[in-house]
């Protein structure tokens, strides 16, 4: 079972990198909405990967659920929790975010932050 989890982690790391690349692509194309979706998925998958690594069990690929989990983890760094919270925030009716923080930067904070955390 542990080998399967480790294979899943490697596969997820590739997905995270690919999705972050897509986020940058869509931003360069001027499609900020798609860029945000890709950033949110990349960050959520990185959280899922952290959870796999920490618990040695397989978890689903629901990026949004993983971000919701992270924002409620009071034992994790506040910066990680706040970035997860912002990535879960819905856009306003005018399709703008209610905050100024960059979703791609929030994703990067989560991805880098979790990679540096030791497995529980």
Backbone torsions as a table, in degrees:
resi	resn	phi	psi	omega
1	UNK	NA	-41.5	-179.0
2	UNK	-62.0	-38.1	177.3
3	UNK	-61.2	-40.4	178.3
4	UNK	-63.2	-41.6	178.9
5	UNK	-64.0	-44.1	179.9
6	UNK	-63.3	-39.8	175.7
7	UNK	-63.0	-39.1	177.8
8	UNK	-63.2	-37.6	179.1
9	UNK	-64.3	-45.5	179.1
10	UNK	-60.4	-45.8	179.6
11	UNK	-61.8	-43.0	179.9
12	UNK	-65.8	-38.0	177.7
13	UNK	-58.7	-40.5	177.8
14	UNK	-65.2	-42.9	178.8
15	UNK	-62.2	-40.7	179.5
16	UNK	-61.0	-48.3	179.6
17	UNK	-62.0	-43.6	178.7
18	UNK	-62.5	-41.6	-177.5
19	UNK	-69.8	-36.8	175.9
20	UNK	-65.6	-37.7	175.2
21	UNK	-61.1	-43.6	177.7
22	UNK	-62.3	-38.3	178.3
23	UNK	-59.8	-45.7	178.9
24	UNK	-65.2	-38.2	177.9
25	UNK	-59.8	-50.3	-177.2
26	UNK	-65.8	-33.7	176.3
27	UNK	-64.7	-44.7	179.2
28	UNK	-61.8	-30.7	178.0
29	UNK	-81.0	-4.7	179.0
30	UNK	86.3	12.1	-179.9
31	UNK	-103.8	83.9	-175.1
32	UNK	-66.7	-32.7	179.0
33	UNK	-63.2	-47.3	177.8
34	UNK	-66.0	-36.9	178.5
35	UNK	-60.9	-41.7	179.9
36	UNK	-66.2	-41.3	178.3
37	UNK	-60.1	-46.1	-179.7
38	UNK	-64.8	-41.1	178.5
39	UNK	-62.3	-42.7	179.8
40	UNK	-63.0	-43.9	179.0
41	UNK	-63.1	-44.9	-179.9
42	UNK	-59.3	-46.6	-179.4
43	UNK	-64.9	-43.4	179.9
44	UNK	-63.3	-40.7	178.4
45	UNK	-66.3	-35.2	176.3
46	UNK	-64.2	-38.3	176.0
47	UNK	-63.5	-44.2	177.5
48	UNK	-59.0	-40.6	178.1
49	UNK	-63.2	-42.2	177.1
50	UNK	-60.9	-42.9	-179.7
51	UNK	-65.0	-38.3	176.2
52	UNK	-62.3	-46.7	-177.7
53	UNK	-64.3	-38.1	-177.0
54	UNK	-76.1	-38.2	-173.4
55	UNK	-103.5	-12.8	-177.8
56	UNK	59.4	29.1	173.2
57	UNK	-124.3	157.6	178.3
58	UNK	-82.6	137.3	176.0
59	UNK	-121.5	161.8	-177.8
60	UNK	-72.1	175.8	-176.1
61	UNK	-99.3	18.6	-178.1
62	UNK	-74.8	97.5	-175.2
63	UNK	-59.3	-42.4	-178.6
64	UNK	-62.7	-43.7	178.4
65	UNK	-61.5	-37.8	178.9
66	UNK	-66.3	-40.0	177.3
67	UNK	-66.4	-39.6	177.1
68	UNK	-62.2	-39.1	177.3
69	UNK	-61.7	-48.0	-176.4
70	UNK	-61.8	-42.8	-176.0
71	UNK	-64.5	-19.1	179.5
72	UNK	-97.3	1.9	-177.8
73	UNK	-88.1	94.1	-175.4
74	UNK	-66.9	-14.8	178.0
75	UNK	-85.0	-5.1	178.9
76	UNK	-95.0	157.9	-179.6
77	UNK	-54.6	137.8	-178.8
78	UNK	-58.1	-37.4	179.7
79	UNK	-60.5	-40.4	177.9
80	UNK	-66.3	-44.8	-178.7
81	UNK	-64.2	-41.6	179.9
82	UNK	-68.0	-38.5	177.1
83	UNK	-63.6	-42.1	177.7
84	UNK	-62.7	-42.5	179.0
85	UNK	-60.6	-44.7	179.9
86	UNK	-64.5	-38.5	179.3
87	UNK	-68.0	-20.6	177.0
88	UNK	-89.9	-7.8	-176.8
89	UNK	-71.1	134.6	178.2
90	UNK	-78.4	148.8	175.6
91	UNK	-73.1	157.6	177.4
92	UNK	-75.3	176.3	179.9
93	UNK	-59.9	-27.2	178.3
94	UNK	-86.5	11.2	177.9
95	UNK	66.7	20.2	176.1
96	UNK	-103.0	153.5	175.7
97	UNK	-79.9	148.9	179.3
98	UNK	-83.0	14.5	178.9
99	UNK	-144.4	164.4	-176.4
100	UNK	-93.9	-11.0	-175.8
101	UNK	-64.2	147.6	-177.9
102	UNK	-83.4	122.4	-179.8
103	UNK	-60.2	-34.9	178.8
104	UNK	-68.7	-35.8	176.8
105	UNK	-69.3	-39.5	175.9
106	UNK	-59.4	-42.6	178.4
107	UNK	-62.4	-43.2	-179.4
108	UNK	-63.5	-40.2	177.9
109	UNK	-59.0	-45.8	-178.9
110	UNK	-67.3	-48.5	-177.4
111	UNK	-60.6	-50.1	-179.5
112	UNK	-66.8	-41.5	-178.0
113	UNK	-63.2	-41.7	-179.0
114	UNK	-75.1	-30.7	177.2
115	UNK	-65.5	-28.6	-178.8
116	UNK	-87.3	-8.4	177.9
117	UNK	-83.3	135.4	175.6
118	UNK	-69.4	151.1	175.5
119	UNK	-66.6	141.0	-179.3
120	UNK	-68.1	NA	NA
